[in-house]
């Protein structure tokens, strides 16, 4: 038989215990569904197991949390002699006329 967790803590307590950046950072992660928590009205609360999941999440490296996007090999346009793009050159010509 498992016991149900009933003790919840507000985010100020969680920040003090876990040394997280801020309550705003935790709210962002909670709203994104990256860490567990409970919302009552407009306020978020966390149980001991939720806090443990937050600590585990904070312990992960950034590289393992986010996928690294591959940068496509697209050749850049060759710059003009003036250093202006074609559009900027047209706008400059239009303004001087």
Buried (B, 14 or more C-beta within 10 A) or exposed (E): EEEEEEEBBEBEBBBEEBEBEEBEEBBEBBEEEEBBBEEEEEEBBBBEEBBEBBBEBBEEEEEEEEEEEEEEEEEEEEEEEEEEEEEEEEEEEEEEE
